[in-house]
Amino acid sequence: MLTRNCLLLFLWIVVDAGSVSSLRPPSPPLGRSRTGREHARSLVAPIRNGAAGFQRVKRGWVWNQFFVLEEYMGSDPQYVGKLHTDLDKGDSAVKYTLSGEGAGSIFTIDQTTGDIHALRSLDREEKPYYTLRAQAVDINTNRPLEPESEFVIKVQDINDNEPKFLEGPYMASVPEMSPVGTYVTQVTATDADDPTYGNSARVVYSILHGQPYFSVDPKTGVIKTALPNMDREVKEQYQVLIQAKDMGGQLGGLAGTTTVNITLSDVNDNPPRFSKSEFPESSAVGSAVGRIKAHDLDIGRNAEVEYTIVPGDGGAMFDITTNEHNQEGIIILKRPLDYETKKAYTFKVDASNAHLDPRFQNFGAFKDTATVKINVLDVDEPPVFNKPAYVMDVYEDTPAGTIIGAVTAQDLDASSSPVRYSIDWKSDMDSFFDIDPVEGTISTNELLDRESIAQHNISVVATKLNSPVLTSRVAVTVHVLDINEFPPELASPYETFVCENAKMGQVIQTFSAKDQDLPMSGQQFSFKSPREDVKVNKNFTIRDFGNNTAGIVTKRGGFRRRLQEIYFLPVVIEDNGYPPKSSTGTLTIRVCGCESDGSLLTCSAEAIFLPVGLSTGALVAILLCIIILLVIVVLYVGLRRQKKKETLMSSKEDIRDNVIHYDDEGGGEEDTHAFDMGTLRNPKVVKENLYRRDVKPEMKRDPRPLASQDSADIRDFINQRLKEHDVDNSAPPYDSLATYAYEGDGSVAESLSSIGSLAVDLEEDYDYLKDWGPRFKTLYCAATGPGVDRDQCQLCGDNEVA
């Protein structure tokens, strides 16, 4: 293109008669191309320059070959490129126009800037390029500033078309028993993408289905045989699936497929053979495995034949019946066949008439015998595991990758194909386990937690290598064992005693151990003395009995309490868990005095109770019971005493001052017979009357005569009675007022008779009672009546005073 432009420029100079006055260097190219190549086109046109004549001026379009991306999916119009002329000074005096293929409908140009845009998405497979024309004109006069120029916009290819087999599906044939690499056919796929740009149309062939019988060349698509000695009598038709993928087969390429039906043509590879009975070993029991027929020239009822198997080799595997319609003998399988056990069976069959005519029996036996041979055909069977199920154990927190067991399966067929192992992903969704595909060893894939899942049930699949469709499964149960977390310890805090007269080698105590780990069954404990204690301890040692118990054995005799009363014996206890755990316990041994037969005599209090089974806790319980009984007795006695006190105040009305009133009328001062004054002075009689003080007397307030305060005998009498009341334990706990009918000498009233006292209106003065002390305040208040000062008397209640 550059050569053509130069040639046009040369011709223009030769034809033009004008002179070149000046040349302007071309402006920088503004046409943009994705290939980076720049093509300059220069046009020379005369322009009138006033009256001086014409001047040759160089004008030029500068652009590149434009490219636009196909299948553009952007929201804005796709930018294609920019057109520019040297005459455009940037003052908007130049207008750009576009014409040609797709101008206005597909492509548009900015009249001022010259920017070209694509208005819609393009498809290279529909149209690979567009030819357009551009021109620069004066914006005011529409006069062309330069001649119209042509340019091309190419649609840049993307990989949007998959390879296609235009001639598929294919039919081909190849002779049976052909060697490896024999040509079968060739397939071809075409890609509509641009083969000159990138790898979009670079196709690679591969075989998806049909291995290992056939292969395909990845570049040419030629199909060849890949397995020797393919026998038409075994399999005649093969269907091969071929894939063609662009982008050189890389990830992200598009692919197409086709089917190739290949037929094995026959060759003469089998000699003629007599017919024989051959049946696969997979034949079901009860199925017909062969037919035999004996010909009888008779007709009707006389031609009916009965078949029987002669006992002998192979006869027990089969049975025979007669078909009533055609008189054939049908051989039926009685037991399963196994090619690996026996490949052929031979036996004899007798054919005889069912209805014999006695007249012809002398002609000989009316039967015939034939030998039948049945060949067992080998059938591909799935592998067989050596166990119906597997059980494996693994400790929790076992490191990942640890082998926990293995499964084994074999191909019992004559081909003895290798077996590959895998774990059914549906039974191990979390991929806790992994299996070696060749060896069948199962290992952990991550840490196991017994508290989360204590048992895993997985399914292992065994597949024949030469026949992947034949598989067998076996269940594998994996128990997650609890790791040994707790060390063993003594079953109880053992405390025992040793007699002072104990002999060397004597077992004085048997003890055992316990462990918090699960399960309890199956645990095994071992007992021994600490290594540092074996040589130092000269008194006792530990003997392990091997049944999870051990004993304390004396190493000497002649123990003395006055030398050492208590011995401490350490013992090391170890379990058989994983990992093993051990702990050290301490046994307490007391030295006690014993009888000659070993019975305990004297020891500490605790040691004495130990033989009869009383522990410290039992003693504390007994003491608590005794204390509770004592408290109950004390409470009972206190309640009884309280009840006795309440009987003296059974009624609320009895809590008051009592006034004892004797309603007796005497005969005057000289009446010594009507009333015995000695009764007032008799202490015994007074004490008897004291028991009646709890009875409320009926008293009436009557005027009392004024008594003489200076009566010495009355004062002495009252003082004597006060002393008696003070020391009397049977007196009530409250104050009482006693009135004594005693008539002393020189009485002003002349008589204490109640009859004579009724007429007396004088009030007796009891102020002298105040001088007698606090003991007589209550008496003073009772004698003076309700008119007295209550605060001075300090009465607690309103008591009626007689």
C-alpha positions in Angstrom: 0.0 0.0 0.0 2.9 2.3 0.7 4.3 1.6 -2.8 1.0 2.5 -4.4 0.8 5.8 -2.5 4.3 6.8 -3.5 3.5 6.0 -7.2 0.4 8.2 -7.1 2.4 11.0 -5.6 5.1 10.7 -8.3 2.5 10.8 -11.1 0.8 13.8 -9.6 4.1 15.7 -9.6 4.9 14.8 -13.2 1.5 15.8 -14.6 1.2 19.1 -12.6 2.8 22.0 -14.5 3.0 24.2 -11.5 6.1 24.6 -9.3 6.4 23.5 -5.8 6.7 26.4 -3.6 6.7 24.8 -0.2 6.1 21.5 1.5 4.6 21.0 4.9 5.7 18.0 6.9 2.8 15.7 7.7 1.2 16.1 11.1 1.5 13.2 13.5 -0.7 10.3 12.6 -4.1 10.3 14.4 -5.6 7.2 12.9 -5.4 4.4 15.6 -5.0 0.7 15.1 -4.8 -2.2 17.4 -2.0 -3.7 15.3 0.2 -0.7 15.9 1.0 -0.3 12.1 0.6 3.2 10.7 -0.1 4.0 7.0 0.2 7.6 5.8 -1.6 8.8 2.7 -0.6 12.2 1.2 -2.7 14.1 -1.2 -1.6 17.2 -3.1 -4.3 19.6 -4.4 -4.0 23.1 -5.9 -5.3 25.9 -3.8 -5.7 29.5 -5.2 -3.5 31.9 -3.4 -4.8 35.4 -4.3 -3.6 37.1 -7.6 -0.1 35.7 -7.5 -1.1 32.5 -9.1 -1.3 29.0 -7.8 0.8 27.4 -5.1 1.2 23.7 -4.5 0.3 22.8 -0.9 0.7 19.3 0.7 -2.4 18.1 2.4 -2.8 14.6 4.0 -5.1 12.1 5.7 -3.3 10.2 8.4 -5.0 7.0 9.9 -4.4 3.3 10.4 -6.4 0.3 9.6 -9.1 0.2 12.2 -10.3 -2.8 14.2 -13.4 -3.3 16.2 -14.1 -6.2 18.7 -16.9 -8.5 17.8 -19.7 -9.3 20.2 -19.2 -6.1 22.2 -21.7 -6.0 25.1 -21.0 -2.5 26.5 -23.7 0.0 27.2 -21.9 2.8 25.3 -21.0 2.8 21.6 -17.7 1.1 20.9 -14.9 3.4 20.0 -13.3 2.5 16.7 -10.7 5.2 15.9 -10.1 8.8 14.9 -9.8 10.6 11.5 -7.8 13.8 11.1 -6.5 16.0 8.3 -3.6 18.4 8.3 -6.0 21.2 7.4 -7.8 20.9 10.7 -6.4 23.7 12.9 -8.7 22.9 15.8 -11.0 25.9 15.1 -14.0 23.7 14.2 -13.7 24.8 10.5 -13.5 21.3 9.2 -16.4 18.8 9.1 -15.8 15.1 8.7 -18.2 12.9 6.7 -18.5 9.1 6.5 -20.0 6.9 3.8 -19.9 3.3 2.7 -20.8 0.0 4.3 -22.7 0.5 7.5 -22.2 4.2 7.6 -24.9 5.8 9.7 -26.5 2.5 10.7 -23.5 0.6 12.1 -20.8 3.3 12.3 -21.0 6.9 13.1 -18.5 9.8 13.0 -18.3 12.9 15.1 -18.3 15.7 12.4 -16.1 18.0 14.5 -13.5 15.6 16.1 -13.5 12.8 13.6 -14.1 10.1 16.3 -15.6 6.9 14.8 -17.9 4.7 17.0 -19.7 1.4 16.4 -23.4 1.6 17.3 -24.2 -2.1 17.8 -22.5 -5.4 18.4 -20.8 -7.0 15.3 -20.3 -10.7 14.4 -17.1 -11.5 12.5 -18.7 -14.7 11.2 -21.4 -12.7 9.5 -19.1 -10.0 8.0 -15.4 -9.9 8.7 -14.7 -6.3 7.5 -16.4 -3.1 6.3 -15.1 -0.7 3.6 -15.9 3.0 4.2 -15.0 6.3 2.8 -14.2 9.5 4.6 -13.9 13.1 3.5 -13.1 16.5 5.1 -15.2 19.5 3.9 -15.4 23.1 4.9 -18.0 23.5 7.5 -19.3 26.8 6.0 -19.3 26.1 2.3 -19.4 22.2 2.3 -16.5 22.4 -0.2 -14.3 19.3 -0.1 -11.0 20.2 1.3 -9.4 17.0 0.1 -10.5 14.1 -2.1 -12.5 11.3 -0.6 -10.4 8.5 0.8 -11.3 4.8 1.5 -10.4 2.8 4.6 -11.3 -0.6 6.1 -12.7 -1.5 9.6 -12.0 -5.1 10.4 -14.0 -7.1 13.0 -11.6 -8.6 15.5 -12.3 -12.2 16.3 -13.1 -13.7 19.7 -13.6 -17.4 20.5 -17.4 -17.6 20.3 -17.8 -20.7 18.1 -17.2 -24.3 19.1 -15.8 -26.8 16.7 -18.4 -28.7 14.7 -18.2 -32.1 12.9 -20.1 -31.4 9.7 -20.0 -35.1 8.5 -20.9 -36.8 11.8 -22.0 -39.3 13.0 -19.4 -41.5 11.2 -19.5 -45.1 10.2 -16.3 -47.2 9.9 -15.1 -50.8 9.9 -11.9 -52.6 10.6 -11.0 -56.3 10.3 -11.0 -58.3 13.5 -7.7 -59.4 14.9 -6.0 -56.3 13.5 -2.7 -55.2 15.1 -2.4 -52.1 17.2 -2.3 -48.9 15.1 -4.4 -50.1 12.2 -6.1 -47.2 10.5 -9.9 -47.0 11.0 -11.1 -43.6 9.8 -10.5 -39.9 10.2 -12.8 -37.2 11.6 -12.6 -33.5 10.9 -14.1 -30.6 12.9 -14.3 -27.0 11.6 -14.3 -23.8 13.7 -15.9 -20.7 12.3 -13.5 -18.5 14.3 -10.6 -16.7 12.6 -7.8 -19.1 12.0 -5.3 -16.3 11.5 -5.9 -14.7 14.9 -5.0 -16.4 18.1 -5.9 -20.0 19.0 -9.6 -19.6 18.6 -9.7 -22.0 15.6 -6.9 -24.3 16.7 -8.6 -27.7 17.2 -7.4 -30.6 19.3 -9.0 -34.1 19.1 -9.5 -36.5 22.0 -11.4 -39.7 22.7 -14.1 -39.6 25.5 -15.5 -43.1 25.2 -14.1 -46.1 23.4 -10.8 -46.7 25.3 -8.9 -48.9 25.5 -10.0 -50.3 22.1 -9.3 -47.2 19.9 -7.2 -44.0 19.9 -7.3 -40.7 18.0 -4.5 -38.5 16.8 -4.9 -35.1 18.6 -3.9 -33.0 15.6 -5.2 -34.9 12.5 -8.3 -36.7 14.0 -7.2 -40.1 12.6 -8.7 -43.0 14.6 -6.6 -46.2 15.0 -6.9 -49.5 16.9 -5.4 -49.5 20.3 -6.0 -53.1 21.5 -4.7 -56.2 19.6 -6.7 -59.3 18.7 -10.2 -57.8 19.0 -12.5 -60.8 18.2 -15.7 -60.2 16.2 -17.2 -63.4 17.7 -16.8 -61.8 21.1 -17.9 -58.3 20.3 -18.7 -56.9 16.8 -20.0 -53.3 17.3 -18.1 -50.5 19.1 -19.3 -46.9 19.6 -16.5 -44.3 20.0 -17.1 -40.7 21.2 -14.7 -38.1 19.8 -14.3 -34.6 21.1 -12.8 -31.6 19.3 -11.8 -28.7 21.5 -10.4 -25.3 20.3 -7.9 -23.0 22.0 -5.4 -25.9 21.5 -7.3 -27.9 24.1 -6.6 -25.4 26.9 -8.9 -24.6 29.8 -11.7 -22.3 28.6 -11.8 -23.6 25.1 -15.1 -24.6 23.4 -15.7 -28.2 22.4 -17.9 -30.3 20.1 -18.4 -34.1 20.0 -19.3 -36.7 17.4 -20.0 -40.4 17.4 -18.1 -43.0 15.4 -19.7 -46.4 15.0 -17.0 -49.0 14.2 -17.8 -52.5 13.1 -15.3 -55.4 13.2 -15.4 -57.2 9.9 -15.0 -61.0 9.9 -11.9 -62.9 9.1 -11.5 -66.6 8.9 -10.1 -67.2 12.3 -12.2 -70.2 13.5 -12.2 -73.8 12.1 -15.4 -75.8 11.8 -16.6 -77.4 15.0 -19.4 -79.7 16.0 -22.1 -78.0 18.1 -21.7 -78.3 21.8 -23.5 -77.0 24.8 -21.8 -73.9 26.4 -23.4 -71.9 29.1 -22.0 -69.1 31.3 -21.2 -69.8 34.9 -23.7 -67.1 35.8 -26.7 -69.2 34.6 -29.4 -69.3 37.2 -30.5 -72.5 39.0 -33.5 -73.9 37.3 -32.7 -72.5 33.9 -32.4 -74.6 30.7 -28.8 -75.1 29.7 -29.2 -77.5 26.8 -31.6 -79.5 24.6 -31.3 -83.1 23.3 -33.6 -85.0 21.0 -33.9 -88.7 20.2 -35.7 -89.6 16.9 -38.4 -92.3 17.0 -39.9 -93.6 13.7 -43.2 -94.4 15.4 -45.9 -91.9 15.6 -48.4 -90.7 18.1 -48.4 -92.4 21.5 -45.8 -94.9 20.4 -43.3 -92.1 19.7 -43.3 -90.5 23.2 -39.8 -90.5 24.7 -38.7 -90.4 28.3 -35.2 -89.0 29.1 -33.1 -89.9 32.2 -29.6 -89.0 33.2 -27.3 -91.9 34.0 -25.7 -91.4 37.4 -22.1 -90.6 37.1 -19.7 -87.7 36.5 -21.6 -84.5 36.4 -25.0 -86.0 36.5 -25.8 -84.6 40.0 -25.5 -81.0 38.6 -28.3 -81.3 36.1 -31.8 -82.7 35.6 -33.7 -83.5 32.4 -37.4 -83.2 31.4 -39.4 -84.0 28.2 -41.1 -81.5 26.1 -44.5 -83.0 25.3 -44.9 -81.0 22.1 -41.7 -82.0 20.2 -40.3 -84.8 22.4 -37.1 -82.9 23.2 -35.1 -83.4 26.3 -34.5 -80.1 28.2 -31.5 -80.1 30.5 -32.0 -78.0 33.6 -29.4 -76.7 36.0 -29.8 -78.0 39.5 -26.8 -76.3 41.2 -24.8 -73.1 40.6 -21.9 -73.3 38.1 -18.4 -72.0 38.8 -15.9 -71.8 36.0 -13.0 -71.4 38.4 -14.0 -74.7 40.1 -14.9 -76.8 37.1 -14.9 -75.8 33.4 -16.8 -78.8 31.8 -19.3 -81.5 32.8 -19.8 -84.9 30.9 -22.7 -87.3 31.5 -24.9 -89.8 29.7 -28.6 -89.5 28.9 -30.9 -92.5 28.1 -33.9 -92.1 25.9 -36.6 -94.8 26.1 -40.3 -95.2 25.1 -42.8 -94.4 27.7 -45.3 -97.1 26.5 -43.6 -100.4 25.7 -45.2 -103.3 23.7 -44.4 -106.6 25.3 -44.4 -108.4 22.0 -41.2 -106.7 20.9 -39.2 -106.7 24.1 -37.2 -109.8 22.9 -35.8 -107.6 20.1 -33.5 -105.9 22.7 -33.5 -102.9 24.8 -36.0 -100.2 23.6 -33.7 -97.3 24.5 -30.6 -95.4 23.3 -27.8 -93.6 25.1 -26.1 -90.3 24.2 -23.1 -88.6 25.8 -23.6 -84.9 26.7 -20.8 -82.5 27.4 -21.5 -79.1 28.8 -18.8 -76.5 28.8 -18.9 -73.7 31.4 -18.0 -70.3 30.0 -16.1 -67.8 32.1 -18.0 -64.7 33.0 -16.3 -61.6 34.3 -17.4 -61.3 38.0 -16.7 -58.5 40.4 -13.9 -58.9 42.9 -14.6 -60.8 46.1 -13.5 -59.5 49.5 -12.0 -62.0 51.9 -14.4 -60.9 54.7 -18.1 -60.1 54.6 -17.4 -57.0 56.8 -14.5 -55.3 58.5 -14.2 -53.8 61.9 -11.4 -51.5 62.8 -10.4 -49.5 66.0 -8.6 -46.2 66.2 -7.9 -43.9 69.1 -9.2 -40.4 69.1 -6.8 -37.6 68.3 -4.7 -40.1 66.2 -2.5 -38.1 63.8 -3.7 -37.7 60.2 -2.2 -40.3 57.9 -2.1 -43.1 60.5 -3.0 -46.5 59.0 -5.8 -48.2 61.0 -6.4 -51.3 58.9 -6.7 -52.8 55.4 -9.2 -54.6 53.2 -8.4 -57.3 50.6 -10.3 -58.3 47.5 -9.4 -60.7 44.7 -10.5 -61.4 41.2 -11.4 -65.1 41.1 -11.7 -65.1 37.3 -9.1 -66.8 35.1 -7.8 -63.4 34.0 -7.1 -62.5 37.6 -7.3 -58.8 37.0 -5.7 -56.4 39.5 -8.1 -54.7 41.9 -8.3 -51.0 42.8 -9.9 -49.7 46.0 -11.8 -46.6 46.8 -14.1 -45.2 49.4 -17.7 -44.4 48.5 -17.9 -40.6 49.0 -21.6 -40.9 50.1 -20.5 -42.9 53.1 -17.7 -40.5 54.1 -19.1 -37.1 53.3 -16.5 -35.3 55.5 -13.5 -37.3 54.2 -12.4 -38.5 57.6 -10.6 -41.5 55.9 -8.4 -42.3 52.9 -7.5 -45.6 51.2 -4.6 -46.7 49.2 -6.0 -47.6 45.8 -3.5 -50.5 45.3 -2.8 -51.9 48.8 -6.2 -51.2 50.3 -4.9 -49.8 53.5 -7.2 -47.3 55.3 -5.7 -44.3 57.0 -7.1 -41.3 58.9 -7.4 -38.1 56.9 -7.9 -35.8 59.9 -8.2 -35.9 63.7 -11.1 -37.9 65.0 -13.2 -36.9 68.1 -14.9 -39.7 70.0 -17.2 -37.2 71.7 -18.5 -36.0 68.3 -18.7 -39.3 66.4 -17.9 -42.6 68.2 -18.4 -44.9 65.2 -17.9 -44.4 61.5 -19.6 -46.6 58.9 -17.9 -46.4 55.5 -18.2 -48.4 52.3 -15.2 -49.5 50.4 -15.5 -50.2 46.6 -13.3 -52.8 44.9 -13.0 -52.4 41.1 -11.5 -54.7 38.5 -8.8 -52.8 36.6 -9.5 -54.4 33.2 -13.3 -54.1 33.6 -14.2 -51.0 35.7 -17.9 -51.7 35.5 -17.5 -54.7 37.7 -17.4 -53.6 41.3 -18.1 -55.0 44.8 -18.6 -53.3 48.1 -17.9 -54.1 51.7 -18.9 -52.4 54.9 -16.2 -51.1 57.2 -17.0 -50.1 60.7 -14.4 -47.9 62.5 -14.7 -47.5 66.3 -13.2 -44.4 67.7 -11.7 -45.5 71.1 -11.5 -43.2 74.0 -7.9 -42.1 74.7 -6.5 -42.9 78.1 -7.0 -39.6 79.9 -7.1 -40.5 83.6 -4.4 -42.4 85.6 -5.5 -45.3 87.9 -5.7 -44.8 91.6 -6.4 -46.8 94.7 -9.9 -48.1 95.0 -10.1 -46.7 98.6 -7.8 -45.1 101.1 -6.5 -48.3 102.6 -5.3 -48.3 106.3 -4.2 -51.6 107.7 -2.1 -52.9 110.6 0.7 -55.3 111.1 1.2 -57.4 114.2 4.3 -57.0 116.3 4.8 -60.7 116.0 4.3 -60.8 112.2 6.6 -63.0 110.2 8.6 -62.2 107.1 6.8 -62.8 103.8 3.3 -62.5 105.3 0.6 -60.8 103.3 -1.1 -58.4 105.6 -3.4 -56.5 103.2 -4.9 -57.0 99.7 -5.9 -53.9 97.7 -7.1 -53.0 94.2 -7.3 -50.0 91.9 -9.9 -48.1 89.9 -9.8 -45.9 86.7 -12.2 -43.2 85.5 -11.6 -44.1 81.8 -14.2 -46.1 79.8 -14.9 -48.9 79.4 -14.4 -50.4 82.8 -14.3 -53.9 81.4 -11.0 -55.0 79.9 -8.8 -52.7 82.0 -5.6 -54.2 83.4 -3.6 -52.7 86.3 -0.1 -53.5 87.4 1.3 -52.7 90.9 4.8 -52.2 92.0 7.0 -50.3 94.5 8.7 -47.2 93.3 12.2 -47.8 92.0 13.8 -45.5 94.6 11.8 -47.3 97.4 12.8 -50.8 96.5 16.3 -50.6 98.0 15.5 -48.2 100.8 12.4 -49.9 102.3 13.4 -52.9 104.4 10.0 -53.4 106.0 7.4 -53.9 103.3 7.1 -54.6 99.6 4.3 -54.9 96.9 3.3 -58.2 95.3 1.2 -58.0 92.1 -1.2 -61.0 91.9 -2.0 -60.4 88.2 -5.7 -60.1 88.6 -6.0 -56.3 89.2 -5.2 -56.9 92.9 -2.0 -56.7 94.9 -0.9 -57.4 98.4 1.4 -55.8 101.1 4.1 -58.3 102.1 6.4 -58.0 105.1 10.1 -58.1 104.4 11.0 -58.8 108.0 9.5 -59.7 111.4 9.7 -58.2 114.9 7.9 -54.8 114.6 7.7 -52.7 117.7 5.2 -49.9 118.4 7.5 -48.1 120.7 10.1 -47.7 118.0 7.7 -46.7 115.1 3.9 -46.9 115.2 3.0 -45.9 111.6 4.6 -46.8 108.3 3.8 -45.3 104.9 4.2 -47.5 101.8 4.1 -45.9 98.3 2.8 -48.0 95.4 2.9 -47.3 91.7 -0.2 -48.2 89.7 -0.1 -48.4 85.9 -2.9 -49.2 83.4 -2.8 -50.8 80.0 -4.5 -47.8 78.1 -3.2 -45.8 75.2 -1.1 -44.0 76.2 -0.3 -45.8 79.5 -1.1 -43.7 82.6 0.3 -44.3 86.1 0.0 -42.8 89.5 1.5 -43.3 93.0 -0.7 -44.0 96.0 0.2 -44.3 99.7 -0.8 -47.2 102.0 -0.9 -46.6 105.8 0.3 -49.4 108.1 -0.1 -49.3 111.9 1.9 -51.5 114.2 -0.5 -53.2 116.7 -0.3 -55.8 119.4 -1.8 -59.1 118.4 -2.5 -62.6 119.8 -0.5 -65.5 118.7 -3.1 -66.4 116.1 -3.0 -62.8 114.7 -6.1 -61.4 116.2 -5.9 -57.8 117.3 -5.2 -56.9 120.9 -4.2 -53.3 121.4 -3.8 -50.5 118.9 -4.9 -47.0 118.5 -8.6 -46.2 118.7 -9.0 -46.1 114.9 -7.1 -49.3 114.5 -9.3 -51.1 117.0 -12.4 -50.1 115.2 -11.1 -51.0 111.8 -11.4 -54.8 112.3 -15.1 -54.5 113.2 -15.8 -52.3 110.3 -16.2 -48.9 112.1 -14.7 -46.0 110.4 -14.2 -42.4 111.5 -17.4 -41.4 109.7 -19.4 -44.0 111.7 -18.0 -42.8 115.0 -19.0 -39.2 114.2 -22.5 -40.4 113.3 -22.9 -42.2 116.6 -21.7 -39.1 118.6 -24.2 -36.9 116.7 -27.1 -39.3 117.6 -26.1 -39.2 121.2 -26.1 -35.4 121.2 -29.5 -35.3 119.6 -31.0 -37.6 122.2 -29.6 -35.4 125.0 -31.1 -32.3 123.5 -34.5 -34.0 123.2 -34.4 -35.0 126.9 -33.5 -31.5 128.0 -36.3 -30.0 126.0 -38.7 -32.6 127.4 -37.8 -31.8 131.0 -38.1 -28.0 130.4 -41.5 -28.4 128.9 -42.7 -30.5 131.9 -41.5 -27.8 134.3 -43.2 -25.1 132.3 -46.4 -27.1 132.3 -46.4 -27.3 136.2 -46.1 -23.6 136.5 -49.0 -23.0 134.1 -51.4 -25.2 136.3 -51.1 -22.5 139.1 -52.3 -19.9 136.6 -54.7 -21.9 134.5 -57.2 -19.0 134.3 -56.5 -15.5 133.4 -58.7 -14.3 136.2 -56.4 -16.0 138.8 -53.6 -13.6 138.1 -54.6 -11.0 140.8 -54.4 -10.2 144.5 -56.5 -12.6 146.7 -58.3 -11.3 149.8 -59.4 -14.0 152.2 -62.5 -13.1 154.1 -64.0 -15.1 157.0 -67.7 -14.4 157.4 -67.9 -15.4 161.1 -69.7 -13.4 163.8 -68.3 -13.6 167.3 -70.0 -13.2 170.6 -68.0 -10.2 171.6 -64.9 -9.7 173.7 -65.8 -12.1 176.3 -67.2 -14.8 174.1 -64.5 -17.4 174.2 -66.7 -20.3 173.3 -68.2 -19.2 169.9 -64.8 -18.8 168.2 -61.5 -20.3 169.1 -58.9 -17.6 169.0 -56.1 -20.1 169.2 -56.8 -21.1 165.6 -55.4 -17.7 164.5 -52.2 -18.4 166.3 -51.8 -22.1 165.3 -49.2 -22.2 162.4 -50.3 -25.7 161.4 -53.9 -24.5 160.8 -52.6 -21.5 158.9 -50.5 -23.7 156.6 -53.5 -25.8 155.9 -55.5 -22.7 155.0 -52.7 -21.6 152.6 -53.8 -24.2 150.1 -57.0 -22.3 149.6 -55.4 -19.1 148.5 -55.9 -20.0 144.8 -59.7 -19.6 145.4 -61.1 -16.2 144.7 -62.9 -15.1 147.9 -66.1 -13.2 147.7 -65.5 -10.0 149.5 -67.6 -7.0 150.1 -66.3 -3.6 150.9 -67.7 -2.6 154.3 -66.8 0.1 156.6 -64.0 -1.1 158.9 -63.4 0.3 162.4 -60.2 2.1 163.0 -57.7 -0.2 164.7 -55.1 0.8 167.1 -51.7 1.2 165.5 -50.0 0.8 168.8 -51.2 -2.7 169.6 -48.0 -4.7 170.3 -49.6 -8.1 170.2 -51.1 -7.5 166.8 -47.8 -6.2 165.5 -46.0 -9.2 166.8 -48.6 -11.5 165.4 -48.4 -9.9 161.9 -44.6 -10.0 161.9 -44.7 -13.7 162.8 -47.0 -14.4 159.9 -44.8 -12.4 157.5 -41.8 -14.5 158.4 -43.8 -17.6 157.9 -45.0 -16.4 154.4 -41.5 -15.4 153.4 -40.1 -18.9 154.0 -43.2 -20.8 152.7 -42.4 -22.5 149.4 -46.0 -23.5 148.8 -47.2 -19.8 148.7 -48.5 -18.5 145.4 -46.1 -16.4 143.3 -48.4 -13.3 143.7 -49.3 -11.1 146.7 -52.2 -12.1 148.9 -54.1 -10.2 151.6 -55.1 -12.2 154.7 -57.5 -10.8 157.2 -57.3 -12.3 160.7 -60.3 -12.0 163.1 -58.1 -11.2 166.1 -59.4 -9.0 168.9 -56.6 -7.6 170.9 -56.5 -5.8 174.2 -57.7 -2.2 174.5 -59.4 -2.2 171.1 -61.1 1.1 170.3 -63.8 -0.8 168.3 -64.4 -2.9 171.4 -65.4 -5.7 169.1 -64.2 -7.2 165.7 -67.5 -8.8 165.1 -68.7 -8.4 161.5 -72.2 -7.7 162.8 -71.1 -4.9 164.9 -68.8 -3.5 162.2 -71.6 -3.0 159.7 -72.9 0.1 161.5 -69.5 1.7 161.7 -68.9 4.4 159.0 -65.5 5.4 160.0 -62.6 4.6 157.6 -59.6 3.0 159.1 -56.2 4.7 158.4 -53.7 2.3 156.8 -50.9 4.8 156.3 -48.8 2.9 158.8 -48.4 0.1 156.3 -46.3 2.4 154.1 -43.7 2.5 156.8 -43.4 -1.3 156.8 -41.6 -1.4 153.5 -42.2 -2.3 149.9 -43.6 -5.7 150.8 -46.8 -4.1 152.1 -47.6 -1.8 149.2 -50.0 -4.3 147.7 -51.6 -4.8 151.2 -51.9 -1.0 151.5 -53.6 -0.6 148.2 -56.0 -3.4 148.8 -57.0 -2.0 152.2 -57.4 1.6 151.2 -59.7 0.8 148.2 -59.9 2.4 144.8 -59.5 5.9 146.0 -55.8 5.5 146.7 -53.2 6.8 144.3 -52.6 4.1 141.7 -49.2 5.3 140.8 -48.1 5.0 144.4 -49.5 1.6 144.8 -48.0 0.4 141.4 -50.9 -1.9 140.7 -50.8 -3.8 137.4 -54.5 -4.4 137.0 -57.9 -3.4 138.3 -58.5 -6.0 141.0 -61.6 -6.1 143.0 -60.8 -5.5 146.7 -63.2 -6.8 149.4 
